[in-house]
């Protein structure tokens, strides 16, 4: 294991133990919840927009270290991003934030927050039926 990998593992543990943007927004533009039933992760994300740009974000929920650290790291990256850019995010963007190789069994944990924000944005924009939930 390289010293760089240790640094990223420490970053994941730090974001898991002391998540950034954790909590609830007072008056979000949209809120969306998703879960990964295989691992037991469940996250709710509140997003506040100003001219379709994320001005504030908060998340809450329970889950494994990967899902919670990913939500924390992603929440920092999303502030200042417009919804078009949010929709263009992919799993590589999230795994790059985590900085470690993610096994196929854990990839759903890593990308859960990304999918929740993307689905919430699509529902907000009327592009996705509100009955849709992020479970895969």
JOFENGI-V126794 format. One record per pair of residues at least 4 apart in sequence whose C-alpha atoms are under 7 Angstrom apart, sorted by the first residue. I is the first residue (numbers start at 1). J is the second residue. D is the distance in whole Angstrom. If there is no record, write none. Layout:
{{I & J & D} {I & J & D}}
//
This chain:
{{1 & 5 & 6} {2 & 6 & 7} {3 & 7 & 6} {4 & 8 & 7} {5 & 9 & 6} {5 & 100 & 6} {6 & 10 & 6} {7 & 11 & 6} {8 & 12 & 6} {8 & 98 & 7} {8 & 99 & 6} {8 & 100 & 6} {9 & 13 & 6} {10 & 14 & 6} {11 & 15 & 6} {12 & 16 & 6} {12 & 66 & 7} {12 & 69 & 5} {12 & 98 & 7} {13 & 17 & 6} {13 & 65 & 7} {14 & 18 & 6} {15 & 19 & 5} {15 & 20 & 7} {15 & 69 & 5} {15 & 72 & 6} {16 & 65 & 5} {16 & 68 & 6} {16 & 69 & 5} {19 & 69 & 7} {19 & 72 & 5} {20 & 72 & 5} {21 & 57 & 7} {21 & 58 & 5} {21 & 59 & 6} {21 & 72 & 7} {21 & 75 & 7} {22 & 58 & 5} {22 & 59 & 5} {22 & 60 & 6} {23 & 58 & 5} {23 & 59 & 5} {23 & 60 & 5} {24 & 46 & 7} {24 & 58 & 5} {24 & 59 & 6} {25 & 46 & 6} {25 & 58 & 6} {28 & 46 & 6} {28 & 47 & 5} {28 & 48 & 5} {29 & 47 & 6} {29 & 48 & 5} {29 & 49 & 6} {30 & 46 & 6} {30 & 47 & 6} {30 & 48 & 7} {30 & 120 & 7} {30 & 124 & 7} {31 & 44 & 7} {31 & 45 & 6} {31 & 46 & 4} {31 & 47 & 6} {31 & 120 & 7} {32 & 44 & 6} {32 & 45 & 6} {32 & 46 & 7} {32 & 116 & 6} {32 & 120 & 5} {33 & 43 & 6} {33 & 44 & 4} {33 & 45 & 6} {33 & 116 & 6} {34 & 42 & 6} {34 & 43 & 6} {34 & 44 & 7} {34 & 116 & 6} {34 & 133 & 6} {34 & 134 & 5} {34 & 135 & 6} {35 & 41 & 5} {35 & 42 & 4} {35 & 43 & 6} {35 & 134 & 6} {35 & 135 & 5} {36 & 40 & 6} {36 & 41 & 5} {36 & 42 & 6} {36 & 108 & 7} {36 & 109 & 7} {36 & 135 & 5} {36 & 136 & 6} {37 & 41 & 7} {37 & 135 & 7} {40 & 63 & 6} {41 & 62 & 6} {41 & 63 & 4} {41 & 64 & 7} {41 & 67 & 7} {42 & 61 & 5} {42 & 62 & 6} {42 & 63 & 6} {43 & 59 & 7} {43 & 60 & 6} {43 & 61 & 4} {43 & 62 & 7} {43 & 113 & 7} {44 & 59 & 6} {44 & 60 & 5} {44 & 61 & 6} {45 & 58 & 6} {45 & 59 & 4} {45 & 60 & 7} {45 & 117 & 7} {46 & 57 & 6} {46 & 58 & 5} {46 & 59 & 6} {47 & 54 & 7} {47 & 56 & 6} {47 & 57 & 5} {47 & 58 & 7} {48 & 54 & 6} {48 & 55 & 6} {48 & 56 & 5} {48 & 57 & 6} {49 & 53 & 5} {49 & 54 & 5} {49 & 55 & 5} {50 & 54 & 6} {50 & 55 & 6} {52 & 82 & 6} {52 & 83 & 6} {53 & 80 & 6} {53 & 81 & 5} {53 & 82 & 4} {53 & 83 & 6} {54 & 78 & 7} {54 & 79 & 5} {54 & 80 & 5} {54 & 81 & 6} {54 & 82 & 6} {55 & 79 & 6} {55 & 80 & 6} {56 & 79 & 6} {57 & 75 & 6} {63 & 67 & 6} {63 & 68 & 6} {64 & 68 & 6} {65 & 69 & 6} {66 & 70 & 6} {66 & 109 & 6} {66 & 110 & 6} {67 & 71 & 6} {67 & 109 & 5} {67 & 110 & 5} {67 & 112 & 7} {68 & 72 & 6} {69 & 73 & 6} {70 & 74 & 6} {70 & 98 & 7} {70 & 110 & 6} {70 & 113 & 7} {71 & 75 & 6} {71 & 113 & 5} {72 & 76 & 7} {73 & 77 & 7} {73 & 97 & 7} {74 & 78 & 6} {75 & 79 & 7} {81 & 85 & 6} {81 & 86 & 7} {82 & 86 & 6} {83 & 87 & 6} {83 & 121 & 7} {84 & 88 & 7} {85 & 89 & 7} {86 & 118 & 6} {87 & 118 & 6} {89 & 93 & 6} {90 & 94 & 7} {91 & 95 & 6} {91 & 111 & 6} {92 & 96 & 6} {93 & 97 & 6} {94 & 98 & 7} {94 & 110 & 7} {94 & 111 & 6} {95 & 99 & 6} {95 & 110 & 7} {102 & 106 & 6} {102 & 107 & 6} {103 & 107 & 6} {106 & 110 & 6} {107 & 111 & 6} {108 & 112 & 6} {108 & 136 & 7} {111 & 115 & 6} {112 & 116 & 6} {113 & 117 & 6} {114 & 118 & 6} {115 & 119 & 6} {115 & 134 & 7} {116 & 120 & 6} {116 & 134 & 6} {117 & 121 & 6} {118 & 122 & 6} {119 & 123 & 6} {120 & 124 & 6} {121 & 125 & 6} {122 & 126 & 6} {122 & 127 & 5} {122 & 128 & 5} {123 & 127 & 6} {123 & 128 & 5} {123 & 129 & 6} {123 & 130 & 6}}
//
